[in-house]
Amino acid sequence: MKKILVASLLLLLAAPVALAAGPADTFQAKCAACHGKDGKGQSDMAKKLGVKDLTVTKLPVAEVEKVITNGRGKMTPWKGKLSDAEISALAKWVAGGLK
């Protein structure tokens, strides 16, 4: 009985790690609606908003992180909606050309 309880607790503790989204998943869930699934800014919404191609961005990670956190222009600020770790990982991924 004790072993089952310990195993159950370990599974519960590991579940958030297993379910944690990576930056590509976060992008698809939070950013793709405006930036396009591939980040190239070619969707109808992206064109309407004047979104730039994120696959060729030359912004440094710190600047991308600032934009994600505070928004820019019509872009939603994600501070308080995404964790600092999610914003940081997403910024690195975007600055790396979505790779």
C-alpha positions as CSV (number, residue, x, y, z in Angstrom):
1,M,0.0,0.0,0.0
2,K,2.8,2.4,0.9
3,K,4.6,1.7,-2.4
4,I,1.4,2.4,-4.4
5,L,1.0,5.7,-2.5
6,V,4.6,6.7,-3.1
7,A,4.4,5.8,-6.8
8,S,1.1,7.8,-7.2
9,L,2.7,10.8,-5.6
10,L,5.7,10.6,-7.8
11,L,3.4,10.4,-10.9
12,L,1.4,13.4,-9.7
13,L,4.6,15.4,-9.2
14,A,6.0,14.5,-12.6
15,A,2.8,15.2,-14.5
16,P,3.3,19.0,-14.7
17,V,6.7,18.5,-16.2
18,A,5.4,16.0,-18.7
19,L,2.6,18.4,-19.6
20,A,4.7,21.5,-19.8
21,A,4.6,23.0,-23.3
22,G,7.8,23.8,-25.1
23,P,8.2,27.1,-27.0
24,A,6.9,25.6,-30.3
25,D,3.7,24.5,-28.5
26,T,3.4,27.9,-26.8
27,F,3.8,29.7,-30.1
28,Q,1.1,27.6,-31.7
29,A,-1.3,28.2,-28.8
30,K,-0.6,31.9,-28.2
31,C,1.1,33.4,-31.2
32,A,0.1,31.5,-34.4
33,A,-3.3,33.2,-34.7
34,C,-1.7,36.5,-35.6
35,H,1.8,35.5,-36.7
36,G,0.8,32.4,-38.7
37,K,1.5,28.8,-37.9
38,D,4.9,29.0,-39.5
39,G,5.7,32.5,-38.1
40,K,6.2,34.0,-41.6
41,G,3.4,36.4,-41.2
42,Q,1.5,35.3,-44.3
43,S,-1.9,34.5,-42.8
44,D,-4.8,36.9,-43.5
45,M,-4.6,38.2,-39.9
46,A,-0.9,38.7,-40.0
47,K,-1.1,40.6,-43.3
48,K,-3.9,42.8,-41.8
49,L,-1.8,43.6,-38.7
50,G,1.4,44.1,-40.7
51,V,3.2,41.3,-38.9
52,K,6.8,40.7,-39.9
53,D,8.4,37.3,-40.8
54,L,9.7,35.9,-37.4
55,T,11.8,33.3,-39.1
56,V,14.3,35.9,-40.2
57,T,14.2,38.3,-37.2
58,K,17.4,39.9,-36.3
59,L,16.3,41.1,-32.9
60,P,18.4,39.9,-29.9
61,V,16.7,37.6,-27.4
62,A,16.4,40.3,-24.8
63,E,14.5,42.5,-27.2
64,V,12.2,39.7,-28.3
65,E,11.6,38.9,-24.6
66,K,10.7,42.5,-24.0
67,V,8.2,42.5,-26.9
68,I,6.6,39.3,-25.8
69,T,6.3,40.6,-22.2
70,N,5.0,44.1,-22.9
71,G,3.5,43.8,-26.4
72,R,4.2,46.2,-29.3
73,G,1.7,48.1,-31.3
74,K,-1.4,45.9,-31.5
75,M,0.4,42.9,-30.0
76,T,-1.0,41.5,-26.8
77,P,1.4,41.9,-23.8
78,W,1.9,38.4,-22.3
79,K,3.2,39.5,-18.9
80,G,1.1,37.7,-16.3
81,K,-0.5,35.4,-18.9
82,L,2.7,33.4,-19.6
83,S,5.3,32.6,-16.9
84,D,8.7,34.2,-17.0
85,A,10.2,30.8,-18.0
86,E,7.7,30.5,-20.9
87,I,8.4,34.0,-22.1
88,S,12.2,33.4,-21.9
89,A,12.0,30.1,-23.8
90,L,9.7,31.5,-26.4
91,A,12.0,34.5,-26.9
92,K,15.0,32.3,-27.4
93,W,13.1,30.2,-29.9
94,V,11.8,33.2,-31.8
95,A,15.2,34.9,-31.9
96,G,16.6,31.6,-33.2
97,G,14.3,31.8,-36.2
98,L,11.7,29.5,-34.7
99,K,14.1,26.6,-34.4
